[in-house]
């Protein structure tokens, strides 16, 4: 979801500009991030890299 087209009921400005506290709160709810403020894509990349590293170690040591 995007906040480009949302209009704030408090200040009548675009939410994306974050003119008032209500705009900023709504924008932060729309653009929430994953675990620890990291994006879900970054978390997925780290997990795939960890899986590849684990499989490489397993292949090298023949377990």
Secondary structure, DSSP 8 states (H G I E B T S, - for coil): ---TT-B-TTT-SBGGG--SHHHHHHHHHHT--SGGG--HHHHHHHHHHHHHHHHHHHHHHT-
